Amino acid sequence: MSARGGAVEFSGKVALVTGAANGIGAGVARRLAAAGASVVVADVDDARGEAVADEVGGVYAHCDVRDPRQNEAAVATAVARFGGLDIAVLNAGIATGFGLGDDFDAERYRTVMGINLDGVVFGAHAALPELKKRGGRIVATASMAGLMAMPMDPLYGANKAAVVGLVRGLGPVAAADGVTVNAVCPSFADTAIITGFKSTLESAGMPVMSVDDVVDAFVSVLREGKPGECWFVQAGRPSAPFTFPNPPGPRTATGERVRLEHDPIAKEN
């Protein structure tokens, strides 16, 4: 079945999508609604958010993801309007646009970290109680910048790497309660985040993916993702879980691997 097919595979499901007024979030909201889901469109852009909600037959919730209470209110909207929550797509994000030199701005730094990292933490915290009731899923939008070095924007790489670490650690814990947690890690996609340097990418021959390409990966993850997996999304190759090299594992005095509950290290080292 094509990821863009018309089969109603999410019929009866309720989804909350943050950062859903534009770009990837709006694309995910449209795709899930077309596949039968009831969607809560959450954003701070009220005009565009309400327009997307009207388009998909969903409901809009004003949600600044930096505020735990607004995340809780968005989840409450899903429960009040549609009876529960099955899917939380924690997608809200912004570009950094500054570094650690003379251009560093502490206030802007807190804003970026608040949206890109805290928004995932607060969103997951708010959604988990309802998702546990229905065996739901969390999918966070990370980035290839969270899987590899990002010299052109190390602070963006820092918050996306933190999202990847959160998903990998939370995955096995949430799975014990029937909730699957994943991340989608796109390369450069045609969204507002790359507006300032899109021409530079194109002149360098770097492929810029369409939003639909990235949304395809979200649908694949919702279908097939295993707990804690972080799926890469790059032009010219199928999306798949990134295989993380394992660090050296701890050993006992007799040389045996130490294994903890929810051990994230799957292979012998």
C-alpha positions, 0 to 999 in steps of 0.5 A, a space after each residue: 500500500 502506498 504511503 499516499 494511498 487513499 485507504 482509510 487506515 486510521 479510521 477511528 483514531 484521534 491525532 494531535 499534531 503540534 506545529 500543524 499550521 504550516 509545513 510538515 505539521 500541516 502535511 501530517 494533519 492533512 494525511 491523517 485526516 484523509 486516512 480517517 483520523 480525527 485531528 487536533 491542529 495545535 499551533 500559535 498561528 491561529 489564523 492558519 491553524 484554524 484554516 487547516 483544522 477547517 480543511 481537515 474537519 478537525 478542531 484547532 487548539 492554540 498551543 505554545 508548546 513551551 508551556 506545559 499547561 497549553 500542552 495539557 489543554 491541547 490533549 484535553 481538547 482531543 479528549 473532549 471533542 473526540 473521546 480520547 487520543 491515539 497519536 501525538 505528533 510532536 512537530 513544532 519547531 523553529 530554526 536557530 539562526 545564530 551561533 555561540 559567537 558574537 551573534 549569540 542571544 541568550 533569550 533567543 536561545 531559550 526560545 529555540 530550546 523551549 520550542 524544539 526540545 521542551 515542546 517535545 518533553 511537555 507534549 509527551 508528558 501531557 499525552 502519555 496518560 491518554 495514550 496509555 489508555 489506548 495503546 497509542 503512539 508518539 512521533 517527534 520531529 527530530 532532524 538529521 542534525 540530531 544524528 550527525 554533526 551540524 557545524 552550520 548550526 550547532 545549537 539546532 543540532 544540540 536540541 535535535 540530538 536531545 530529542 533523539 536521545 529522549 526518544 531512544 530512552 523513553 521508547 522502551 519505558 513507554 512500550 511497557 505501558 503499550 505506547 510506541 515512541 519514535 522520531 522522524 529525522 528529516 534532512 532539508 525539506 521545503 519548509 520555512 525553517 530553511 527559508 534563509 539558506 534554501 538558495 545556498 543549498 540548491 546552488 551547492 546541489 543539495 536536494 531539498 525534499 518536498 513536504 510530502 516526502 517527509 510526511 510519507 516517512 511519518 506514515 511509515 513510522 506510524 505503521 511500522 515503527 518499533 519502540 525507540 526507533 529514529 527514522 532518517 529521511 533523505 532524498 534518493 533513498 527509502 526511509 528506515 530506522 537509523 542503526 546507532 553504533 553501540 558504545 562499549 557496555 559495562 562489564 562485571 569483574 568476571 567479564 559479563 555484560 551488565 544488563 539493566 531493565 529496559 537495556 538500550 544496548 541490544 548487542 554485545 560489545 
